[in-house]
Amino acid sequence: MQGEIITMSGNGVFMRLPTQLRPNTRITLTVSLPTEITRIPLKLLCQARVVGQNESQTFPFGIGAIIDDYQIRPARRHN
């Protein structure tokens, strides 16, 4: 499932998703880091858990998650 990150900090993220997720649901995030900052293509891989969601019944749903672990890896280059 793909979503849109609205805000991200060192230990959490708020994002919009096409479906609701229950609190404590484990999620994996893959974020392409901007090469303007990293100078080489890198991906941020995060293991996180949902801690809250917006109360609105609108689509897309907003969720907050705490990042429990992360890795930075080289991004695969496309030919």
Buried (B, 14 or more C-beta within 10 A) or exposed (E): EEBEEEEBEEEBBBBBBEEBBEEEBEBEBEBEBEEEEBEEBBBBEBBBBBEEBBEEEEEBBBBBBEBEEBEEEEBEEEE
